[in-house]
Amino acid sequence: MASIFSYQSSEIDWCEKNFQYSELVAEFYNTISNVPFFIFGPLMIYLMHPYAQKRSLKVHLALVLFILIGLFSSYFHMTLSFFGQILDELAILWLLTTCYCLWFPRCYFPAFLKKNSCLVLVISIIVTFLAFIKPVVNAYVLNGISLHICYFTRLEYKKNHPKVNHMIRVALMLWAMAISTWICDRLFCPFFQRINFTYLHSFWHILISMAFPYIITILILLDGHYEMQNVPLEIHYWPRDEWIVGLPYVTLKDDKANNETKSC
């Protein structure tokens, strides 16, 4: 019986041809396409540090987990090992868990929960243990979380927060493009192999690494709206605010800006 650390011990194999460029790297392009995680993650830690000092230094935990997703995804696609698959999926699960616990508005949690994060933490801990026994459980949980986020996003979009709605539109566009490449890689692999274009999953990595900062920033803004009403927040985009699409981050308005800002 193969070890969970062995190359190709995972039941999942993507469309890209294995070991095409190196005997050590199973899927070359699916591995190197995680580079944006290592760029965006540290940048967001730096850019959001003033906000984290005010809100909670746990904000950096979410961004470190974002970087770990890139690291574990690289390891998984390099080895196609079962252990790499589990690390990859659990990093995503715990990033979402951290986001829920830090930023998810209380009004969207069941009223009987005194601490809204309790249920999320319990589910995540159970799924973490089950993932090694029944990996498919992780996929169902991640899909369930995605549906809940879509439901929550739809409700907030209807409330017409102009700045938030713009970010929701960009995030949905990136997410739709990302999920389309993921689905095409899984379902239409024979076709893309015939035309010698087997890199769709690498586009998934790039697009989802661009979508996640938008999702995180949306949650921060809504958390500010519901939980930090006395702390005005500003949206900025790296490298320039004038760009239609950039790396979003949140800062605290300075004292001067606060004096000029009217209360809602």
C-alpha positions in Angstrom: 0.0 0.0 0.0 1.4 3.4 -1.1 2.3 5.9 1.6 0.1 9.1 1.8 3.4 11.0 1.1 4.1 9.0 -2.1 4.1 10.7 -5.5 0.7 10.2 -7.2 -0.9 8.6 -4.1 -3.9 11.0 -4.5 -6.9 9.8 -6.5 -7.0 13.3 -8.1 -5.1 13.9 -11.3 -5.5 17.1 -13.4 -5.4 17.5 -17.1 -1.8 18.6 -17.4 0.6 15.9 -18.5 2.6 14.6 -15.6 6.4 14.9 -15.3 6.7 16.6 -18.7 9.5 19.0 -17.6 11.0 17.4 -14.5 11.2 14.0 -12.8 10.5 15.8 -9.5 7.6 17.9 -10.5 4.4 16.1 -11.6 2.5 19.1 -12.9 4.9 21.9 -13.8 2.5 24.7 -14.7 -0.1 23.8 -12.0 2.8 24.1 -9.5 4.4 27.4 -10.6 1.0 29.1 -11.1 0.7 29.4 -7.3 3.3 32.2 -7.4 0.7 35.0 -7.0 -0.2 33.6 -3.6 3.4 34.4 -2.5 3.2 37.9 -3.9 -0.3 39.0 -2.9 -0.2 37.5 0.6 2.9 39.3 1.9 1.8 42.5 0.2 -1.6 42.4 1.9 0.0 41.7 5.3 2.1 44.9 4.8 -0.7 47.0 3.4 -3.3 45.9 6.0 -1.1 46.1 9.1 -2.5 49.5 10.3 -6.0 48.0 10.0 -4.9 44.8 11.8 -3.5 46.8 14.7 -6.9 48.4 15.2 -9.1 45.3 14.5 -7.0 42.4 15.6 -3.6 41.0 14.8 -5.5 37.7 13.9 -6.1 39.4 10.6 -2.6 38.4 9.7 -3.5 34.8 10.4 -6.0 34.8 7.6 -3.3 36.3 5.2 -0.7 33.7 6.4 -3.2 31.0 5.6 -3.7 32.6 2.1 0.0 32.2 1.6 -0.1 28.6 2.9 -2.8 27.7 0.3 -0.2 28.6 -2.4 2.5 26.6 -0.6 0.4 23.5 -0.1 -1.1 23.7 -3.6 2.4 23.8 -5.0 3.4 20.8 -3.0 0.2 18.9 -4.0 0.7 19.6 -7.8 4.4 18.9 -7.5 3.8 15.4 -6.0 0.1 14.6 -6.6 0.3 13.0 -3.1 -2.7 12.3 -0.9 -1.0 14.3 1.9 -0.5 17.2 -0.4 -4.2 17.1 -1.4 -5.3 17.1 2.2 -3.0 20.0 3.1 -4.3 22.0 0.1 -8.0 21.5 0.9 -7.6 22.0 4.7 -5.7 25.3 4.1 -8.7 26.5 2.1 -11.1 25.3 4.8 -9.2 27.0 7.7 -8.8 30.3 5.7 -12.6 30.4 5.3 -13.0 29.5 9.0 -10.7 32.3 10.0 -12.6 34.7 7.8 -15.9 33.6 9.3 -14.7 34.0 12.8 -13.1 37.4 12.2 -15.4 39.2 9.9 -18.7 37.4 9.2 -21.6 39.6 10.4 -23.4 38.3 13.4 -26.8 38.8 11.9 -26.1 35.9 9.5 -25.4 33.4 12.2 -28.1 31.5 14.1 -29.5 33.5 17.0 -29.0 30.8 19.6 -25.2 31.0 19.3 -23.7 33.2 21.9 -20.4 33.2 20.2 -20.9 33.0 16.4 -17.5 31.4 15.7 -18.2 28.3 17.9 -20.2 26.4 15.3 -17.8 27.2 12.5 -14.8 26.1 14.6 -16.5 22.9 15.7 -17.4 22.0 12.1 -13.9 22.8 10.9 -12.2 20.7 13.6 -14.5 17.7 12.8 -13.9 18.0 9.0 -10.1 18.3 9.6 -10.1 14.9 11.3 -12.6 13.4 8.8 -10.5 14.6 5.8 -7.9 11.9 6.4 -10.6 9.2 6.7 -13.1 10.4 4.1 -11.6 13.1 1.9 -14.8 13.7 0.0 -16.3 15.2 3.2 -14.0 18.2 2.7 -15.3 18.8 -0.8 -18.9 18.9 0.5 -18.1 21.3 3.3 -16.2 23.7 1.0 -19.1 23.6 -1.5 -21.5 24.3 1.4 -19.5 27.2 2.6 -19.3 28.6 -1.0 -23.1 28.4 -1.3 -23.5 30.2 2.1 -21.1 32.9 0.9 -23.1 33.3 -2.3 -26.3 33.6 -0.4 -24.9 36.2 2.0 -23.3 38.1 -0.9 -26.7 38.3 -2.7 -28.4 39.7 0.4 -25.7 42.3 0.9 -25.7 43.3 -2.8 -29.4 44.1 -2.6 -28.6 46.6 0.2 -26.8 48.7 -2.4 -23.5 49.6 -0.7 -21.8 51.3 -3.7 -18.2 50.6 -2.9 -18.9 47.1 -1.7 -21.1 46.3 -4.7 -18.3 47.3 -7.1 -16.0 44.8 -5.3 -18.7 42.1 -5.3 -19.0 42.5 -9.1 -15.3 42.2 -9.6 -15.0 39.3 -7.2 -17.9 37.4 -8.9 -16.3 38.0 -12.3 -13.0 36.6 -11.2 -14.6 33.7 -9.3 -16.8 32.9 -12.4 -13.8 32.9 -14.6 -11.8 30.8 -12.1 -14.6 28.2 -11.6 -15.1 27.9 -15.4 -11.5 27.0 -15.9 -11.7 24.5 -13.0 -14.8 22.8 -14.5 -13.4 22.7 -18.0 -10.2 21.1 -16.8 -12.2 18.4 -15.0 -14.9 17.7 -17.5 -13.5 18.5 -20.9 -9.9 17.3 -20.4 -9.9 15.0 -23.5 -10.8 17.9 -25.7 -8.1 20.2 -24.3 -5.6 17.4 -24.6 -6.4 17.1 -28.3 -5.7 20.8 -28.9 -2.7 20.6 -26.6 -3.9 23.1 -24.1 -3.8 21.4 -20.7 -3.1 24.4 -18.5 -6.6 25.5 -17.5 -6.1 24.5 -13.8 -3.1 26.9 -13.6 -5.5 29.7 -14.7 -7.7 28.6 -11.8 -4.8 29.3 -9.4 -4.1 32.7 -10.8 -7.7 33.9 -11.0 -8.7 32.6 -7.5 -5.6 34.2 -6.0 -6.9 37.5 -7.4 -10.5 36.8 -6.3 -9.6 36.0 -2.6 -8.3 39.5 -1.7 -11.5 41.0 -3.0 -13.6 38.5 -0.9 -11.5 39.3 2.2 -11.8 43.0 1.7 -15.6 42.7 1.2 -15.9 40.9 4.5 -13.7 43.6 6.2 -15.9 46.4 4.8 -19.1 44.7 5.9 -17.6 43.9 9.3 -16.8 47.6 9.6 -20.3 48.5 8.6 -21.9 46.2 11.2 -19.3 45.9 14.0 -16.9 48.9 13.7 -19.2 51.8 12.9 -17.0 54.2 14.9 -13.9 53.4 12.8 -14.2 54.8 9.3 -12.4 52.6 6.7 -11.1 53.5 3.3 -10.6 51.2 0.3 -7.4 51.4 -1.7 -6.0 49.5 -4.6 -2.4 48.5 -5.1 -0.5 49.7 -7.1 -2.8 52.6 -7.9 -6.3 53.6 -6.7 -7.2 54.8 -10.3 -6.9 51.3 -11.7 -10.2 49.5 -12.4 -8.8 46.2 -11.1 -6.0 46.1 -8.6 -5.0 44.5 -5.3 -7.6 45.8 -2.8 -6.8 46.6 0.8 -8.3 48.6 3.7 -6.9 51.4 5.7 -8.1 53.5 8.6 -9.0 57.1 7.8 -6.7 59.6 9.5 -7.9 62.1 12.0 -8.2 64.8 9.5 -10.3 62.6 7.2 -12.4 61.6 10.2 -13.2 65.2 10.9 -14.4 65.7 7.3 -16.4 62.5 7.2 -20.1 62.8 8.0 -21.7 60.0 10.1 -24.0 57.7 8.3 
